[in-house]
Amino acid sequence: MMNYLARGFELAEFEERTARAQKIMHEQKLDAMLFTTEPNVRYFTGFHTQFWHSPTRPWFLVIPAEGKPTAIIPEIGASGMAGTWIDNIITWPSPRPEDDGISLVASFLNSLPCRFGRVGATLGIESHLRMPVNNYLQLTSLVKKEFVDVSLEMHGLRQVKSAAEIAKVKEICRITNVGFSKIPEYAKAGMTEREICKRFRIDMLMEGADECPYIIAGSGPDGYDSIIMGPTDRVIEDGDVLIIDTGAVRDGYFSDFDRNWAFGSASEQTKAAYRATYDATTAGFEAAKPGATTTDIYNAMWKVLEANGALGNDVGRLGHGLGMELTERPSNTATDNTVLKPGMVMTLEPGMVYAPGKSMVHEENIVITEDGAEWLSERAEPELIIIQ
């Protein structure tokens, strides 16, 4: 029997996360923070349920300037939340469209000490509220405090992972590598993209993944033109190139990397494009050091791609943050300039258009340490694998 990494976190993990949030509140002059999305609620509570797939009910978590978080949630989640470290749980019989928890949230926020008269919420970049806009507007009218955006602060908080979080990402990367390693054993011309991806998903689930919500595939004669669609029922033929990109999950943490294969043969141009993206990944890895920036990573990778004839990059970035969500801030772009810190988990994702209608994308997962970067995914082969 496999020895799986322990699930969940120790109490100290949540206490530390809350303390870091309260430090931000002190710096930003906030009386509380309000969270409504699954990753943020789970980050501070450990409340982990598939029930978030149902859009019917809103969920609220309030972190006060001092003390433990309070959950204000539908009654259906009370027993699950009681199994976490949270002990102040306020419920209502949701769904109740006429007042789906809004008066309870307003009452609780108004009951908190009003030192600054400000409540933080995720209102800005790469965030959302997961509640009806009308309900949010009603809430702001009922609460005697100003609502301000803390999306960047929250991104910054979650960007730096603990050792326990990094171990979880490393484990799902291991599982994903096992799935990828088996593809050359069964994939062959005559199979469809969907058939290959189905077997790939099964292998990852058998190895210990909880789910594989993101598996795309693109293929075409000697190249592909999209990395966000599929898999389709397109039949793989000799001379095709196939990419599979996946985000698999174990215990609430994602992997996110891809692999490329050719079937029967590949042109020298396509092989060279593969080598270019591989070499760009090496350059990005070497640039990923504490104190450097995401833009340094981008420039290091793009320099290699440009030197190897890149016609462009239609992805818009060359990697991003990774953790509880498939993609997290920051982004490796020419203008992002986020300073790298130990504990940040990133993807390196150099991609290039190397001929009209043909792209090559390569992706790996790394973590920033005090001494530089470490691989979390096992690196792909330096040359394009050709499946006969």
C-alpha positions in Angstrom: 0.0 0.0 0.0 1.2 3.5 -0.8 2.2 5.8 2.0 0.3 8.9 1.1 1.1 12.3 2.5 -1.0 13.2 5.5 -4.1 15.2 4.6 -5.1 18.6 6.1 -2.9 20.8 8.3 -1.9 21.1 11.9 -3.7 23.8 14.0 -0.6 25.9 14.0 -0.9 26.4 10.2 -4.3 28.1 10.5 -3.2 30.1 13.5 -0.2 31.4 11.6 -2.3 32.3 8.5 -4.8 34.2 10.6 -2.0 36.0 12.4 -0.5 37.1 9.1 -3.9 38.4 7.9 -4.3 40.3 11.2 -0.9 41.9 10.7 -2.1 43.1 7.3 -5.3 44.4 8.9 -3.2 46.4 11.4 -1.1 47.8 8.6 -4.1 48.6 6.4 -6.2 50.0 9.2 -9.0 47.5 8.9 -11.4 46.3 11.6 -12.1 43.0 9.7 -11.7 41.1 6.5 -14.7 39.4 4.7 -14.1 36.3 2.5 -16.6 34.6 0.3 -14.8 32.3 -2.1 -13.8 28.7 -1.6 -10.0 29.0 -1.7 -10.0 31.9 0.8 -12.5 30.3 3.2 -10.6 27.0 3.0 -7.3 28.8 3.5 -8.2 30.2 6.9 -10.5 27.4 8.1 -9.6 24.0 6.5 -13.2 23.6 5.4 -12.9 21.4 2.4 -16.0 20.3 0.6 -17.1 19.6 -3.0 -20.4 21.4 -2.2 -19.0 24.7 -3.5 -19.8 23.3 -7.0 -23.4 24.3 -6.1 -23.9 28.0 -6.8 -27.1 28.3 -4.8 -25.8 29.3 -1.4 -23.4 32.0 -0.3 -20.8 31.4 2.3 -19.0 34.0 4.5 -16.0 34.1 6.7 -15.0 37.1 8.8 -11.6 37.6 10.3 -11.6 40.2 13.0 -8.6 42.4 13.9 -8.2 40.2 17.0 -9.3 36.6 17.8 -10.4 33.7 15.7 -12.4 33.8 12.4 -16.1 33.5 12.5 -18.0 31.5 9.9 -21.5 32.7 8.8 -22.7 29.8 6.6 -25.7 27.9 5.5 -27.0 25.4 8.0 -26.1 22.5 5.7 -22.4 23.2 6.3 -22.5 23.5 10.1 -21.3 20.1 11.0 -18.5 20.2 8.4 -17.3 23.6 9.7 -17.5 22.3 13.2 -14.9 19.7 12.3 -12.4 22.5 11.6 -10.7 24.7 14.2 -13.5 27.3 13.9 -15.8 27.4 16.9 -17.9 30.5 16.3 -20.3 29.4 13.6 -23.4 31.3 12.7 -26.0 29.7 10.4 -29.2 30.3 8.6 -31.6 28.0 6.6 -30.2 28.8 3.1 -31.4 29.2 0.4 -33.4 32.1 1.5 -33.4 34.6 -1.3 -35.1 37.4 0.7 -32.2 37.4 3.1 -29.5 34.9 2.3 -27.2 35.6 5.3 -26.8 39.3 4.6 -28.5 40.6 7.8 -26.4 38.1 9.8 -23.1 39.2 8.2 -24.1 42.9 8.6 -25.0 42.4 12.3 -21.8 40.6 13.0 -19.6 43.2 11.3 -21.4 46.0 13.1 -20.8 44.3 16.4 -17.1 44.4 16.0 -15.0 47.2 17.6 -15.0 50.2 15.2 -11.4 51.4 15.5 -10.9 52.3 11.8 -14.4 51.9 10.3 -13.0 49.8 7.4 -13.7 46.2 6.2 -11.4 44.5 3.7 -12.9 42.4 0.9 -11.6 40.9 -2.3 -12.9 43.5 -4.8 -10.0 43.8 -7.2 -7.6 42.0 -9.5 -8.0 38.3 -10.1 -10.7 38.0 -7.5 -14.5 37.9 -7.2 -17.1 37.9 -4.4 -19.2 34.8 -5.2 -22.4 36.5 -4.1 -25.0 38.4 -6.0 -24.0 42.0 -6.7 -27.3 43.2 -5.2 -26.6 41.4 -2.0 -23.2 43.0 -1.8 -24.6 46.4 -2.4 -27.2 45.8 0.3 -24.5 44.6 2.7 -22.5 47.8 2.2 -25.6 49.9 3.0 -26.3 47.9 6.2 -22.7 47.9 7.6 -21.6 51.1 9.2 -18.1 50.7 7.9 -16.3 51.4 4.5 -15.5 48.4 2.3 -12.1 48.5 0.8 -10.2 46.2 -1.6 -7.7 43.8 -0.2 -7.3 41.5 -3.2 -3.6 42.3 -3.6 -2.9 41.8 0.1 -4.7 38.5 0.0 -2.8 37.3 -3.1 0.4 38.3 -1.3 -0.5 36.3 1.8 -1.3 33.1 -0.2 1.7 33.5 -2.5 4.2 32.5 0.2 3.5 28.8 1.0 4.4 27.0 4.2 6.5 23.9 4.1 3.3 21.8 4.5 1.7 23.5 1.5 4.8 23.0 -0.6 4.8 19.3 0.3 1.3 19.0 -1.0 2.1 20.6 -4.3 5.2 18.4 -4.6 3.1 15.3 -4.0 0.5 16.1 -6.7 3.4 16.9 -9.1 4.8 13.5 -8.4 1.4 11.9 -9.2 1.1 14.0 -12.4 4.6 12.9 -13.5 3.6 9.3 -13.0 0.6 9.8 -15.3 2.7 11.5 -18.0 5.4 8.9 -17.8 3.0 6.2 -18.8 1.6 7.9 -21.9 4.3 6.6 -24.4 3.4 3.1 -23.2 -0.1 3.2 -24.6 -0.6 6.3 -26.8 -0.4 5.5 -30.5 -1.6 6.8 -33.9 -5.2 5.8 -34.3 -6.3 6.8 -30.8 -8.3 10.0 -30.2 -7.2 12.9 -28.0 -10.1 12.0 -25.7 -9.0 8.3 -25.4 -5.5 9.2 -24.5 -6.6 11.8 -21.9 -9.1 9.4 -20.4 -6.4 6.8 -19.7 -4.1 9.6 -18.4 -6.8 10.7 -16.0 -7.3 7.2 -14.7 -3.6 6.7 -14.2 -3.4 9.9 -12.1 -6.4 8.9 -10.0 -5.0 5.4 -9.4 -1.7 7.0 -8.3 -3.5 9.2 -5.7 -5.0 12.3 -7.3 -8.4 13.3 -5.9 -9.5 14.8 -9.1 -8.2 16.0 -12.5 -10.4 18.9 -13.3 -8.2 20.4 -16.0 -6.9 18.2 -18.8 -6.6 19.8 -22.2 -5.2 18.4 -25.4 -4.2 19.9 -28.7 -2.8 18.1 -31.8 -2.2 18.6 -35.4 0.2 17.8 -38.3 3.7 18.6 -37.0 2.2 21.1 -34.5 -0.8 22.5 -32.7 -2.5 25.9 -32.6 -4.3 26.0 -29.3 -3.4 25.1 -25.7 -6.8 25.7 -24.0 -9.2 23.5 -25.9 -9.9 19.8 -26.1 -9.5 17.0 -25.7 -11.6 16.2 -28.8 -12.4 13.2 -30.8 -9.7 14.0 -33.3 -7.8 10.9 -34.3 -4.0 11.1 -33.9 -2.2 10.4 -37.1 1.5 9.7 -37.9 3.3 13.0 -38.2 1.1 14.7 -35.5 2.3 16.6 -32.5 0.3 16.3 -29.3 0.3 18.5 -26.2 -1.5 17.6 -22.9 -1.6 20.1 -20.2 -3.1 19.2 -16.8 -4.0 20.6 -13.5 -4.5 17.6 -11.1 -5.5 18.0 -7.4 -4.7 16.2 -4.2 -5.9 17.5 -0.8 -6.9 20.8 -2.4 -3.5 21.7 -4.1 -2.8 21.7 -7.8 -0.1 20.7 -10.2 0.0 22.5 -13.5 2.4 21.4 -16.2 2.3 19.9 -19.7 4.1 17.5 -22.0 4.6 17.2 -25.8 5.0 14.2 -28.1 5.3 13.5 -31.8 3.9 10.4 -33.5 6.0 8.7 -36.1 8.2 11.7 -37.0 8.6 15.4 -36.5 10.2 18.1 -38.6 13.5 19.6 -37.6 11.7 22.9 -37.2 9.3 21.4 -34.6 12.2 19.6 -32.8 14.1 22.9 -32.6 11.0 24.7 -31.2 10.8 22.0 -28.5 14.5 22.5 -27.7 14.0 26.2 -27.5 11.2 26.0 -25.0 13.2 23.5 -23.0 16.2 25.8 -22.9 14.0 28.7 -22.0 12.7 26.8 -19.0 16.3 26.3 -17.9 16.9 30.0 -18.2 13.8 30.8 -16.2 14.8 28.4 -13.5 18.2 30.0 -13.2 16.6 33.5 -13.0 14.1 32.4 -10.3 15.9 33.6 -7.2 14.8 35.4 -4.1 15.0 39.2 -4.7 14.6 38.8 -8.5 11.2 39.4 -10.1 8.7 37.7 -12.2 9.8 40.1 -15.0 13.4 38.8 -14.6 12.0 35.3 -15.2 10.0 36.5 -18.2 13.0 38.3 -19.8 15.3 35.3 -19.3 12.9 33.0 -21.0 11.8 35.3 -23.8 15.4 36.1 -24.7 15.9 32.4 -25.4 12.7 32.1 -27.4 13.4 35.2 -29.4 16.9 34.0 -30.2 15.4 30.8 -31.6 13.0 32.5 -34.0 9.8 33.0 -31.9 7.2 34.8 -34.0 5.3 35.7 -30.9 3.6 34.3 -27.8 -0.2 34.4 -27.8 -0.5 33.1 -24.2 0.2 36.5 -22.8 2.6 35.3 -20.1 5.3 32.8 -19.5 4.0 31.2 -16.2 2.3 32.1 -13.0 1.7 31.3 -9.4 0.3 27.9 -8.3 -1.3 26.4 -5.2 -4.9 26.1 -4.1 -6.0 27.3 -7.5 -4.8 26.2 -10.9 -3.4 29.7 -11.6 -2.6 32.2 -9.0 -0.9 35.6 -9.0 1.7 36.6 -9.9 2.3 36.3 -13.7 5.6 36.1 -15.5 5.2 39.0 -17.8 7.3 41.9 -19.1 5.6 44.3 -16.6 4.5 42.3 -13.6 7.7 42.9 -11.5 6.5 40.9 -8.5 9.5 40.3 -6.2 10.2 36.6 -5.6 10.3 35.3 -2.0 11.2 31.9 -0.6 8.0 29.8 -0.4 6.5 31.0 -3.7 5.4 28.2 -5.9 5.5 29.1 -9.6 5.1 27.6 -13.1 7.6 28.2 -15.8 5.7 28.2 -19.1 7.7 29.4 -22.1 5.6 29.3 -25.3 6.3 30.5 -28.8 4.6 30.6 -32.2 7.3 29.1 -34.4 5.4 29.0 -37.6 2.0 30.2 -38.8 -0.6 28.3 -36.9 2.0 26.3 -34.9 2.9 26.8 -31.2 5.1 25.0 -28.8 4.6 25.4 -25.0 6.6 23.8 -22.3 5.7 24.0 -18.6 7.2 22.9 -15.3 6.5 23.7 -11.6 9.1 25.1 -9.2 9.4 26.6 -5.7 11.5 29.5 -4.7 13.9 28.7 -1.8 16.5 30.8 0.1 19.2 29.5 -2.4 17.3 29.7 -5.6 14.6 27.5 -7.3 13.9 23.8 -6.9 12.0 21.6 -9.3 8.6 20.3 -8.0 7.8 18.6 -11.3 10.3 16.1 -12.7 11.7 17.8 -15.8 10.6 16.6 -19.2 13.1 15.1 -21.7 15.4 17.7 -23.4 14.4 16.3 -26.8 10.9 15.9 -28.2 9.7 12.3 -27.6 8.7 10.6 -30.8 6.2 7.7 -30.3 6.5 5.0 -32.9 
